[in-house]
């Protein structure tokens, strides 16, 4: 039997990204000879401490923040939990949280946890295109609202929310505002000064850095209560020895993300649009989920009628193609995507939806291979489906 590894065709960059070679190179010294504790007083440790300081400056540049406003965490989930937790602890008289029905599980599950402990949470609905009604959001901000938390770009559909407008509404109400911006670096320009947010969360593994490192932007003079309590690391705002190698990798990835912004919005967007046009041209009874224009340049979420997404993904996997049916954090759930259900899709259509997310390493040849395999897979599964497709009808144009 051949041991040759099958070529990988990766279309799941919203789940995680390949660590860039430049990032690996930057990290290696801190995984080998430069293993000092960055909090140590001697020179060997101070070298690591200086590397952490430089990385903090680099990620601060990525989001146009002061380095002192950057708190390194273990991931986006910790950052999101930390922001909401801090808003509640520092404002004990406010016990209401406002968010949306399409947030990442890091927000939704934490808010459900809070509800069980006596806090009130409002999960705002979204429109059929995945967008949000900002007027409805404004109406739901109460005097006891401790924080509003709204993601900038949805991880499943790529739909982008008007974060700057929402931040302005929160400011006018005197309410703290946090945005989960995990999906945006390298795809959208991030400027916390223009956005006007109080908190912003990122996760390094979404921008070609390793897993297990993230950041929380905390606007200067915003009250903050540490979520992880221990030593005096991170300016006393997060206990725990600094993950030096990964922090250094995050810094290098931040530089690369800024450099690739134009590529993502031109080459990657063009590939995505070509892919969608071909899919809609070759496969009947399929439709795009989410706003066609106000979305990330790399993301395409498509519902295929008369098939189950899990069956499609299994056959794609056999062909060496990686895609997903939604957030990797909810893979294995038998329930349809909460994002797509909130947008009004029927459970059957939601269960037949596939997310393709391209990236800086995606090539036209890989897209061509997907377009060769996908129509065959859909046709095969539909032929086996107990729900026989109706005669072909017009599908949504790309």
N, C-alpha and C positions, 0 to 999 in steps of 0.2 A: 504493500500500500504506500502511495506517495506521501511523503511528509512535507511536501511543499505547501507553504501557507497561502491561502486564498487571498487575492488582492482585495483590499478594503476600500469601499466607496462610502465615504462618511458624510451623511446629511443630517447630523444631529448636533450641530454646534451650539444650539441653545441649551443643550443638556450639559455639555462640557466641551472643551477645546483641546487640541493637541498642544502640548507644551512646546513653545518655540525653541529652536536650537540655541538661539541667542540667550534665552532665559536659562536654559540648562547650563550653558557655559558660565553665566554669571553666578549661578548657584554653587557649582562644583567646589570651589575653594572652601565654602562654608559647610560642606558635607564631608570634607577631608581634613586638610591641615589647619584651617582656620575655624576650630571648633570652640573657641572661647565663649564664655557667657557674657553677653553684651552689657550686663549690669555689674560686672566685676570691675574692681578699681585698678588692677594692673594693666600694663600695656597690651598684653595678649587679648584681654577681654575688651579693652577700649577700641581695638581694631574692629571687632565685631560691632561694638556700639556705634562707631563711626559709619559703618556700612548700613546699619539700620537708619541712622539719621539721614544719610544720602538717599536711601530708598523712600523715606517719608517725604523728602522734598520732591522726588520724582512723581509720586502719586498725587501729591498736592498740586503740582503743575497740571496733571491730567484733568483735575476737576476745578482748577483755578481757586485753590484754597490756601490759607496760611498753613504751613506744616504743623503748627500747634493745634490746628483744628482736625487733624487726622489721627484717628485711633485705630490701631491694628487689632483685628479680631481673628477668630478661627475660620469664619465663613460668613456668607450673607445672612444665614439664618440667625446666627448670634447677633449680628449687627442690627437686624430688624427687631428681634426680641429685646435687645438692649435699649433701643430708642423708645419703644413703647413702654417698657418697664420704667425707664427713667422718668418719662413724662408723668406717669401715675404716681411714682414715689415722691417726686419733688413737688407735686401738686395734690396733696392728700384730700383736698376738698373736691377735686374733680374726678368723677368715677365713670366717665363716658368716653368711649373710643369710637371714632368714625372711620370706616374703611369701605372697601367695595367687595362685591360678591365674586370677583374674578382674580383676587390676589393670589400670590404664591402660598403654598401650604405653610410656609414659615410665618406668615401673617395670620392666615385664617385659623390655623390650629392654636396659635398662641392666644388669639382673641377668644376662641371657644374655651380655652383653659381659663381665661379671665372671667368669662361669663359664669362659670361654675363656682367662682369665688366671689360672686356678688357684684361684679362690674357690669355695666351696660355697654353693649356693642351694637352699632348700626352697620349692617352690610348693605351698602347702596347697590341697587340694580344697575344694569348697563343696557344700552340700546342693542338692537338686533345686529348692528355692525360692530359691536364690541366697545363702542364709545361711551363716554360718561356725560350725563347732564349736569353741568357745573351749577346750574341754578338749583337743582334738587340737592346737590351737595351743600350749597350755601344754606339752604333752608334747614338742613339737618344738623348744622353746627349749633350746639347749645351752650349756655353759660357754663355748664359743668363738663364740657368736652375737653378732656386733657390733651388729646392729640388727634390729628387727622393723618392717616397713613394710606397713601395711594401710590401704586406702582407707576413708574414712568412708561415702561413698555411691557406689554404682556408677554410672558414667556411662551405661551402656546400659540397665540395668533399674531404676535408682533405688533398689535395695535398700540399706538402711542397716545398717551393722555396729555392734556394741556397743563402740565405741571406748573409752569410759570403763573398761569391764571389762577390755579387752585391755591398756590402759595400766597398770592396777593389777597385772595378772599380770606385765607386763614389769618394773615397779618391784620387785616381790617377788623377781624373778630377777636384778636388777641389770643389766638389758638396756635399751639405748636403744630408744625407740619413736618412729616417724614415721608420721603419717597424711596421706594425700593427701585434702585437704578441698576440692578444687577445685569440686565440684558443690554445696557446701552453703550459701555465703553468700546471704542473702535467703530461704533456704528452711528452714534450721535455725538455732537459736540457737547461736552459737559462743562458748564460754568455755573458754579454754585452762587456766584455773585449775581448773575442775571436771573437765575432761577428763584432766588430768595427763600430757599428751604432752610429749615432749622437742623434737620438731620437728613443724611443721604447714605444709603448702603450700597456697597459693591462686593463682589466676590471674584477673587483673582483667577479662578479656573475657567471663567467665562471669557477671559481675554489672553489666553495662551500662556498662563502661569500655572503653577501647581495647585492642587486641591489643598484645602486646609488653611487657607489664609484669606482674609477679607479686610474690609475697612468700614468704619463708621465715621462719616463727617459730622462734626458737632460744631455748629455755628458759634463763633466767639461770644462769650457772655451768656450763652444758654446754660441754664442749670443742668447738671448731669450727675446722676447717681450711678456708680459702677455696678455692673451686672455680675461680673466675676471679681470676687474680693479675695485679695491675698497680699502679695508684696506691693512695692511701690512702682512697678513697671508702668509703662505708657503714661507717664506723668501722673501716676496715682489713680488712673482711670480704669485700669484692667490688670488684675493680678495674673501672674504666670510668666515663666521665662519666655522671652521673645523667640519666636520661630525664625531665627536669623536667615537661614538659607531661603526660606519661602518668602520672607519679607524682601530680601534682595531680588529674588525672582519677580516679585510683584512690581518692584520699582522698574526693572528692565522692561517688563511687559507693558507698563504704563507708557514708557517712551515709544515702544513699538506701536501701541494702540493709537497714539496721536499721529504717528507717521502713516498708518494704514487707513485713516479715516476717509480719505478721498477715494482709495481703492474700493472700500466697502460700499460707498455711495455711487460708484460708477460701474466698475467691472462686476462686482458681486451682484449689484442690483440688476444689471443687464442680464446676467446668467439666470437669476431668479425669474425675471420676467419671461425670458425665452423658455425656460422650463415650464412655467405655468401655461403659456400659450400653446405649447406642444401637447401638454397633458389634456387641456380642454379641447384641443383639436383631434386627439387620438382616442379619447375615452369619453363615452356618453355618460349622462346621469352623474355628473360630478359638479361641485360648486365650491367656490372659495369661501372660507369662513373668515369674517372680519373685514374691516374697511380696506379697500384696495389701495388707497393712497396714504392714509395716515397710519403707517406701520413701518417697522424696521426694514431696511433694505435687503436683509438676508432671509426673511422668514416667509414661509408659505404654508398655510393650513388648509387642506382640501378634504371635503367630505365626498366619499365614494358610496353611492347608494347600492344596496343589495349585497354588501360584503361587510365582514367584521374586520376592524383594524388589526386585531391581534393575528388573524390569519394572513392578512396582507404582509404584516411585519415579519411573520415567520418565514414566508416565502422570499421576501426581500433579503432576509438574513441568509438564507440558503444561497442566494446569488451574491453574497458579500456586501450587501447594501445596508447601512445603518440609518434608520429613521425612527420616528416615535409616534405614539398616539397622544402625547401630552407631556406633562412634566415628568422628568425622571424620578422625582421624589414621590410620585403616586403610582409608578409602574407596578402592576400586579393587582391593582384594585379592579373589582368587577363592575364598579359603578362607572357610568359615562363621565367624561370630563366636566367638572363643575363650571369651568369657564364657558364651555360650549352650551351647556344647559342654561346657564345664566343669560346667554345671548338668545335663547329661545329655540335652540335646535331640539328636535325630538330626540329621545334617548337612542333610537335606532340610527339616526343620522350622526349623532355625536359618536356612537360606537364605531362608525365607519369612517372616521376622520383621521387623517395622517398629517403630521407636521414634518416638513422638510426645512431644515435650517442650514444654509450654506455658510462658508467662511473664507478666510484669506487663502487657505490651501486648496479650496475647491477648484477644479479645472473644468473647462468645457468638455473635455473627453469624459470626465466622470458624469457630467450631466447627460451626455449622449448615451452613456451606458444605462443610466436610470431610465431614460426615455425609451430605451429598447426593451428593458425588462418589465417595467411597470404595467404597460397595457396587456402584456401576456398574462401577468399574474392576476390582474383584475378580471380579465376574460375567463380565466380558468376557474376562479372562485365563484364568479357569477353563474357559470355553467353548472356548478354544484349546488347553488343556492336554492332552497325550497321556495323562496320568493322570486318568481321568474320576473326579470326586468320587463317593463312595458316597452313598446316601440320607442326607438331612439327619439329623443327630443332635443331641442336646442339647449346648449349649455352656456354658462356665463362666459363672456369674452374675457380674455386676459387683460 
